[in-house]
């Protein structure tokens, strides 16, 4: 029996309704957006009314809307969360992305639950457990290699979601307590203060300075555009773009960029198919480097590499444009192939190693006249992190998404009939009584022209067939009225046909045990229903979340990023020893962090030194 193609989903972020609609326009198969409360980006909440409007728009194209409710919940927040989930369900939400297992114990509508990356999903055993617990999609840890993803895929049937682009948390998601310990702002509550992006000085046990004032916990941004096919072959079904705090220009550009990359794969791989319908066309050529980025890395997908860190700056570098060639007065020339524009924002690293920026006032050939002339040196690399012309293009309507439709116009004994069928098989028939009379000139071209005028609709005519027994006169006004009525009827047919996924929550015949018997603070259990969930699945000892009971002298961060490796002293990969005495410390103002290296797990742990 021939196997049907596996549906592949491009999943885009949205901080608000506008970003969500533009993500759909620019080719997203699904969008994830913050709930009114309890999302891992506390500053990106949205009302049920806006989510309803986004769902109605997305569902026209068969695209799905996932709402993030992926923080841990305190006991007193559970009832409010339950009411909010029902509101989101009635608004049309297709699934919730959750972290707190207490949600599974609430009175829920039949809404699918996706396991957030905040639940720390990095082993076949953990993902298999989540599948058995009823989760319908699982977001894997960013740190996994292709081989690790493949091993998980071979052990489960639940769809797997993987990040392919955007900012990288240096810690395993859900396993970072640095912000909570240092400021009381918990990442697991959506309030991360981003201590990983600060400049640190690294010293050894004797206080000897190793590195001064560098962003030693800051990583580059992920870009896996060249690994999409390999990810699909490893078993991934959902390709996720990070960025629920990013602006609409970022969402437009990066969604379009990955849509084009993914479509190129789908064309030659018939065993995979797109998860939604409609085709997007663009007024611009998407370029990933033109949106916010700290430099790019595929991040551990094919093993450990040296290109994952952004020690010099946590700010956006943008795209390389060339080097400084000749400096003359209040201007300089650039050696490079990129066209610069008036109003561009350029950056460079100054003599102190700091990122410095300036605005371009005007450009004459390859000579740049800055608004204020910075102190530059010949051969200094230049980057553009604001492309005036590109941003101006993205500020306008920059994409249209259309569903192809076949139209047939026929006569009948009482008048005329219009049939419309879209690319998904949704079909309508509309009959209009009309007293027919022969036409003096051929009507076919006008009928095709009038019925093809679908500009302000989600449709485009791929074929218009006219089948009349005689050359009847058909007024343009009648054709326009029938076209409008046909479009409304087809839109309604699409709404009715939308395949909303429903989940029946029944007690399994056999309870699958959680992979661990003891759960420390790393389990992030902050309410009684979450505790009961784990106990019901065989966990014998459940500690309270760090946020409820802060600990001293425990790891506050677990990361695959390793400063031993970055310095060239990894005993496993580089076979070299350090000239400095451990433990090493990271210093920032009054903050002192101690580093511990767990070579068996190939991890670095970060402790607060009090």
C-alpha positions in Angstrom: 0.0 0.0 0.0 1.4 3.4 -1.0 2.2 5.6 1.9 0.8 9.1 1.8 3.3 12.0 1.9 4.4 13.3 5.3 3.1 16.8 6.0 5.8 19.3 6.6 5.1 22.4 8.6 6.9 25.8 8.5 6.1 27.3 11.9 6.6 31.1 12.2 6.5 33.4 15.3 4.1 36.3 15.9 4.3 38.8 18.7 0.9 40.2 17.7 -2.0 39.9 15.2 -0.2 41.9 12.5 2.9 39.7 12.7 0.7 36.6 12.6 -1.2 37.7 9.5 2.0 38.6 7.7 3.5 35.2 8.6 0.6 33.6 6.9 0.9 35.9 3.9 4.6 35.1 3.5 4.1 31.4 3.5 3.9 30.0 7.1 2.0 26.7 7.5 1.4 27.5 11.2 2.0 30.4 13.5 2.7 30.3 17.3 1.6 33.3 19.3 1.5 34.2 23.0 -1.6 33.7 25.2 -2.9 36.6 27.2 -0.8 35.4 30.1 1.6 32.6 31.1 3.7 32.6 27.9 7.5 32.3 28.0 7.7 35.8 26.5 5.9 37.8 29.2 6.0 40.9 26.9 4.2 39.2 24.0 0.7 38.5 25.3 -2.4 38.7 23.0 -6.1 38.9 23.6 -8.6 36.1 22.7 -10.2 38.5 20.2 -6.9 39.0 18.3 -6.3 35.3 18.4 -9.8 34.6 17.0 -9.1 37.0 14.1 -5.8 35.3 13.4 -7.3 31.9 13.5 -10.1 32.9 11.0 -7.5 34.3 8.6 -5.0 31.3 8.9 -7.7 28.7 8.6 -8.7 30.0 5.1 -5.3 28.6 4.0 -5.5 25.5 6.1 -2.8 27.0 8.3 -2.8 26.4 12.1 -2.5 28.6 15.1 -0.6 27.4 18.2 -0.8 29.5 21.4 2.0 29.4 23.9 1.1 28.8 27.5 4.6 27.6 28.3 5.5 28.8 31.7 5.3 27.0 35.0 2.1 27.9 37.0 1.6 28.6 40.6 -1.2 26.9 42.5 -3.3 30.1 42.6 -3.0 30.5 38.8 -4.4 27.2 37.7 -8.1 28.2 37.7 -7.3 31.4 35.6 -5.3 29.3 33.2 -8.2 26.8 32.8 -10.7 29.6 32.0 -8.2 31.1 29.5 -7.7 27.8 27.8 -11.5 27.5 27.2 -11.5 31.1 25.8 -8.6 30.2 23.5 -10.4 27.0 22.4 -13.6 29.0 21.5 -11.4 31.5 19.6 -10.3 28.7 17.3 -6.9 27.9 18.6 -5.5 24.7 17.1 -3.1 23.6 19.9 -1.5 24.9 23.1 2.3 24.7 23.6 2.8 24.0 27.3 5.5 23.4 29.8 3.6 22.8 33.1 2.3 19.2 33.4 -0.3 20.5 35.8 -2.3 21.7 32.8 -3.0 18.1 31.9 -5.0 17.8 35.2 -7.3 20.7 34.4 -10.8 20.5 32.9 -9.8 21.0 29.3 -11.6 21.3 26.0 -10.6 18.7 23.3 -7.6 20.9 22.3 -4.3 19.2 21.4 -1.3 19.9 23.6 2.3 20.3 22.3 5.2 19.7 24.7 7.3 22.9 24.7 11.1 22.8 24.4 10.9 24.1 28.0 10.1 20.5 29.0 13.7 19.6 28.1 13.1 17.0 25.4 16.4 15.4 24.4 16.1 11.6 24.8 13.9 8.9 23.1 12.7 7.9 26.5 11.4 11.4 27.4 9.7 11.9 24.0 8.1 8.5 24.1 6.7 9.2 27.6 5.3 12.5 26.4 3.6 10.8 23.5 2.1 8.2 25.8 0.9 11.0 28.1 -1.2 12.4 25.2 1.0 15.2 23.7 0.4 15.4 19.9 3.6 17.3 19.0 6.9 17.6 20.8 9.4 20.4 20.5 13.0 19.0 20.7 15.9 20.6 22.5 17.9 22.9 20.2 21.2 21.1 21.1 20.4 17.8 19.5 22.4 16.5 16.5 20.9 14.9 13.4 21.8 11.5 14.7 20.1 12.2 18.1 17.0 13.5 16.3 16.9 10.4 14.1 17.1 8.1 17.1 14.2 9.8 18.8 12.2 9.7 15.5 12.7 6.0 15.2 11.3 5.4 18.7 8.1 7.4 18.4 5.2 8.3 16.1 4.4 11.7 17.5 5.4 14.6 15.1 8.7 16.3 16.1 9.2 20.0 16.0 12.7 21.5 15.7 14.0 25.1 15.7 15.8 26.1 12.5 16.4 29.8 12.9 16.8 32.6 15.4 18.2 33.5 18.8 19.8 30.7 20.9 19.5 30.2 24.6 22.9 29.2 25.9 21.3 26.8 28.4 19.1 23.8 27.7 15.6 25.3 27.6 13.7 25.0 30.9 17.0 24.3 32.7 18.3 27.8 33.3 17.8 29.4 36.8 20.5 32.1 36.5 18.0 35.0 36.0 15.8 33.7 38.8 18.7 33.4 41.2 20.3 36.8 40.4 17.3 39.0 39.9 14.2 37.1 40.9 13.1 37.1 37.2 12.5 33.5 36.2 13.0 32.3 32.6 10.5 29.5 33.5 8.0 32.3 34.2 8.6 34.2 31.0 10.8 36.9 32.6 14.4 36.1 31.7 16.8 39.0 32.3 19.3 37.6 29.8 22.4 37.4 32.0 23.9 35.3 29.2 24.2 38.4 27.0 26.3 40.4 29.5 30.1 41.1 29.3 32.1 38.9 31.7 35.8 38.8 32.7 37.0 35.2 33.1 39.6 34.5 35.9 41.1 31.3 37.3 41.3 30.0 40.8 44.2 32.3 41.7 42.4 35.4 40.3 44.6 35.5 37.1 42.6 37.2 34.3 42.1 35.0 31.3 39.7 37.0 29.2 38.5 40.6 29.8 35.1 42.0 29.3 33.7 39.6 26.6 30.2 38.2 26.2 31.4 34.7 27.1 27.9 33.2 27.5 26.5 34.7 24.3 25.8 32.6 21.3 25.4 33.4 17.6 21.9 32.9 16.1 20.8 29.7 14.5 20.5 29.3 10.8 19.7 25.8 9.4 18.5 26.8 6.0 21.0 24.5 4.3 20.1 21.5 6.6 16.3 21.4 6.0 16.3 18.3 3.9 18.6 16.5 6.3 16.2 17.4 9.2 13.2 16.0 7.3 15.1 12.8 6.5 15.9 12.6 10.3 12.2 12.6 11.0 11.3 16.2 11.7 7.9 17.4 10.6 7.7 20.9 12.0 10.5 23.5 11.2 10.3 26.4 13.7 11.5 30.0 13.4 12.3 31.7 16.8 11.2 35.3 17.3 8.0 36.0 19.3 9.5 39.4 20.2 10.8 40.3 16.7 9.2 43.0 14.5 7.0 42.4 11.5 9.9 43.0 9.0 11.8 40.1 10.6 8.8 37.8 10.4 8.2 38.7 6.7 11.8 38.3 5.6 12.6 35.1 7.5 9.3 33.4 6.8 9.7 34.1 3.1 13.3 33.0 3.2 12.5 29.6 4.7 9.4 29.2 2.5 11.4 29.4 -0.6 14.1 27.1 0.8 11.6 24.5 1.9 9.6 24.6 -1.3 12.8 23.8 -3.2 13.1 20.6 -1.1 9.4 19.6 -1.5 9.6 19.9 -5.3 12.1 17.1 -5.5 11.0 15.0 -2.6 7.4 13.7 -3.2 7.5 11.7 0.0 7.0 15.1 1.8 4.2 17.6 1.2 3.3 21.1 2.4 1.0 21.3 5.5 -1.2 24.1 4.2 -2.4 25.5 0.9 -2.0 28.6 -1.2 1.1 30.0 -2.9 2.9 33.2 -1.7 4.5 35.7 -4.1 6.8 38.4 -2.9 7.7 42.0 -3.9 11.2 41.4 -2.5 14.0 38.8 -2.5 14.3 37.4 1.1 17.8 37.5 2.6 18.3 36.1 6.1 21.4 38.3 6.8 19.3 41.5 6.5 17.2 40.7 9.6 18.5 40.8 13.1 21.3 38.4 13.7 24.5 37.9 15.7 26.1 35.9 13.0 24.9 32.5 12.1 25.6 28.9 13.1 23.8 25.5 12.4 24.5 24.9 16.1 25.6 21.4 16.9 23.4 19.7 14.3 26.4 17.9 12.9 28.4 17.8 16.1 30.5 20.3 18.1 32.1 23.1 16.1 33.9 26.3 16.9 31.5 28.7 15.3 28.6 28.9 17.8 29.8 31.8 20.0 29.3 35.6 19.7 31.8 36.8 22.3 32.4 40.3 20.9 28.8 41.5 20.9 25.2 40.4 21.7 23.9 43.0 19.2 22.9 42.5 15.6 25.8 42.4 13.1 23.6 42.2 10.0 25.4 41.4 6.7 29.1 41.9 5.7 29.3 44.7 3.1 33.1 45.0 2.7 36.1 46.7 4.2 37.2 50.3 4.7 39.6 51.2 1.8 40.5 54.9 1.8 39.7 57.5 4.4 39.5 61.1 3.2 38.1 63.9 5.4 34.5 63.2 6.3 34.2 60.2 4.0 35.7 56.9 3.1 35.6 54.3 0.3 34.5 50.7 0.7 36.0 47.7 -1.0 33.0 45.4 -1.5 30.3 44.2 -3.8 27.2 45.2 -1.9 25.3 48.3 -3.0 25.0 50.8 -0.1 22.1 53.2 0.2 21.5 56.6 1.8 20.1 56.0 5.3 21.8 52.6 5.8 23.0 51.7 9.3 26.6 50.4 9.3 28.6 48.9 12.2 32.2 47.9 12.9 34.4 46.8 15.8 36.5 49.7 17.1 40.0 49.7 18.6 38.5 48.7 22.0 36.8 45.7 20.4 33.4 47.2 20.9 30.7 47.3 18.2 30.1 50.8 17.0 27.6 52.1 14.6 26.8 55.0 12.4 24.2 56.2 9.8 25.1 56.7 6.2 24.1 60.2 5.1 24.8 59.7 1.4 26.6 57.4 -1.0 28.5 58.3 -4.2 29.6 55.2 -6.1 31.7 53.4 -3.4 32.3 56.5 -1.3 30.4 56.8 1.9 29.6 60.1 3.7 28.5 59.3 7.3 26.1 61.5 9.2 28.9 61.7 11.8 32.3 60.5 10.8 33.6 57.7 13.1 37.2 56.8 13.9 38.0 54.2 11.2 41.1 52.3 10.1 41.8 51.0 6.6 40.9 47.3 6.1 38.3 47.4 9.0 35.4 45.0 8.2 32.0 46.7 7.8 28.6 45.3 8.4 25.1 46.6 7.5 22.5 45.9 10.2 19.9 48.3 8.7 19.3 48.3 5.0 17.2 51.4 4.3 15.9 50.3 0.9 15.1 46.8 2.1 13.3 48.0 5.2 11.3 50.5 3.1 10.2 47.6 0.8 9.1 45.5 3.8 7.2 48.4 5.3 4.8 48.2 2.4 2.6 45.2 1.5 5.2 42.7 0.4 3.4 39.4 -0.2 0.2 37.9 -1.5 -1.0 34.4 -0.8 -3.4 32.9 -3.2 -5.4 29.6 -3.5 -5.7 28.4 -7.1 -9.2 27.9 -8.3 -10.7 26.3 -11.4 -13.8 28.1 -12.6 -16.4 26.7 -15.0 -19.3 28.8 -16.5 -22.2 27.0 -18.0 -25.8 27.7 -19.2 -28.8 25.8 -18.0 -32.5 25.9 -19.0 -33.3 28.7 -16.5 -30.1 30.8 -16.8 -26.5 30.3 -15.9 -24.4 28.1 -13.6 -21.0 29.0 -12.0 -18.8 26.2 -10.6 -15.7 26.9 -8.5 -13.2 24.3 -7.2 -10.0 25.2 -5.3 -6.7 23.4 -5.1 -7.8 21.4 -2.0 -11.0 20.1 -3.6 -13.5 22.5 -2.0 -16.2 22.9 -4.6 -19.3 25.1 -5.0 -22.1 25.4 -7.6 -24.1 28.6 -8.0 -27.2 28.9 -10.3 -28.5 32.3 -11.4 -31.9 32.5 -13.2 -31.7 34.8 -16.2 -33.7 35.3 -19.4 -31.2 34.4 -22.1 -30.8 36.0 -25.4 -28.3 35.5 -28.2 -25.2 37.8 -28.2 -24.1 39.8 -31.2 -20.4 39.2 -30.5 -18.5 36.3 -28.9 -18.8 36.3 -25.1 -16.1 33.9 -24.1 -13.2 36.4 -23.6 -15.3 38.8 -21.5 -16.7 35.9 -19.4 -13.1 34.7 -18.7 -11.9 38.2 -18.0 -14.7 39.1 -15.5 -14.6 35.8 -13.7 -10.8 36.0 -13.3 -11.1 39.3 -11.4 -10.3 37.8 -8.0 -7.9 40.5 -6.8 -9.3 41.3 -3.3 -9.9 37.6 -2.5 -7.7 34.7 -1.3 -8.1 33.1 -4.8 -6.5 33.2 -8.2 -8.0 31.6 -11.3 -5.8 28.8 -12.7 -8.3 27.9 -15.3 -11.6 29.4 -16.6 -13.8 27.2 -18.8 -16.8 28.4 -20.6 -19.3 25.7 -21.7 -22.5 27.2 -23.3 -24.9 25.6 -25.7 -25.1 28.9 -27.6 -23.4 32.2 -27.6 -25.7 33.8 -25.1 -25.3 37.4 -24.0 -24.0 37.6 -20.4 -23.8 41.1 -18.9 -20.6 42.0 -17.0 -22.7 43.0 -14.0 -24.2 39.5 -13.8 -20.8 37.9 -14.0 -19.5 40.2 -11.3 -22.4 39.4 -9.0 -22.1 35.6 -9.6 -18.3 35.8 -9.0 -18.7 37.6 -5.7 -21.4 35.2 -4.6 -19.3 32.3 -5.7 -16.3 33.5 -3.8 -18.4 34.0 -0.6 -19.8 30.5 -1.0 -16.4 29.0 -1.6 -14.9 30.8 1.5 -17.8 29.4 3.6 -17.1 25.9 2.2 -13.5 26.2 3.2 -14.4 27.2 6.7 -16.8 24.3 7.0 -14.2 21.9 5.6 -11.4 23.0 7.9 -10.1 19.9 9.7 -9.8 21.0 13.3 -8.0 18.4 15.3 -9.9 17.2 18.4 -8.3 15.2 21.3 -10.3 12.7 23.4 -8.7 12.5 26.8 -9.2 9.0 28.2 -7.2 7.2 30.9 -4.8 4.8 29.2 -5.2 1.1 29.9 -1.6 1.1 31.2 0.1 4.0 32.8 3.6 4.6 31.2 6.1 5.4 33.9 8.2 8.6 33.7 11.8 7.8 32.8 13.0 8.9 36.3 12.0 7.9 39.8 13.2 11.1 41.5 12.5 14.6 40.3 14.7 17.5 41.6 14.2 21.2 41.2 15.0 20.6 37.5 11.5 19.2 37.0 10.0 22.7 37.5 7.1 21.5 39.6 5.2 24.5 41.0 1.7 23.3 41.7 -0.1 20.3 43.1 -1.6 19.1 39.8 1.9 18.9 38.3 3.1 17.0 41.4 0.2 14.6 41.1 0.9 14.1 37.4 4.5 12.8 38.1 3.4 10.8 41.1 0.7 9.1 38.9 3.5 8.1 36.5 5.7 6.5 39.1 7.9 9.3 40.4 8.5 8.6 44.1 10.1 11.9 45.1 9.1 15.3 43.7 11.0 18.5 44.7 9.4 21.9 44.4 10.5 24.2 41.6 13.5 26.5 42.1 11.1 29.5 41.9 9.2 28.3 44.9 12.2 27.2 46.9 15.5 28.7 45.7 18.6 26.5 46.4 22.2 27.5 47.1 25.2 25.9 45.5 23.3 24.1 42.7 23.9 24.4 39.0 21.9 27.4 37.7 22.6 26.7 34.0 23.4 23.5 32.0 24.9 24.2 28.6 26.6 22.5 25.7 28.6 25.7 25.2 31.9 25.0 26.8 34.5 27.7 27.6 37.2 25.1 27.9 36.4 24.2 24.3 36.2 27.8 23.2 39.7 28.5 24.7 41.2 25.4 23.1 41.6 23.3 26.3 39.0 20.6 25.7 40.6 17.3 26.9 38.2 15.3 24.7 38.2 17.1 21.3 41.4 19.2 21.4 43.6 17.0 23.7 45.1 20.1 25.3 45.5 21.2 28.8 45.0 24.7 30.2 47.8 26.8 31.6 45.4 28.2 34.2 44.2 26.6 37.5 40.5 25.6 37.9 37.9 26.4 38.9 37.3 29.3 36.5 35.0 32.2 37.4 33.0 34.7 35.4 32.8 38.2 36.9 30.4 41.0 36.1 30.1 43.9 38.6 29.1 42.2 41.9 28.2 38.9 40.2 30.6 36.0 40.5 29.8 32.7 38.6 31.7 29.5 39.0 32.2 27.1 36.1 32.1 23.3 36.4 32.9 21.0 33.4 31.0 17.7 33.1 33.0 16.0 30.4 31.0 12.8 30.6 27.9 14.6 29.5 29.9 17.1 27.4 28.3 20.0 29.4 29.3 23.1 31.3 27.5 24.0 34.5 27.3 27.5 35.9 27.0 28.1 39.7 26.5 31.3 41.6 29.4 32.0 43.9 28.1 33.7 47.0 
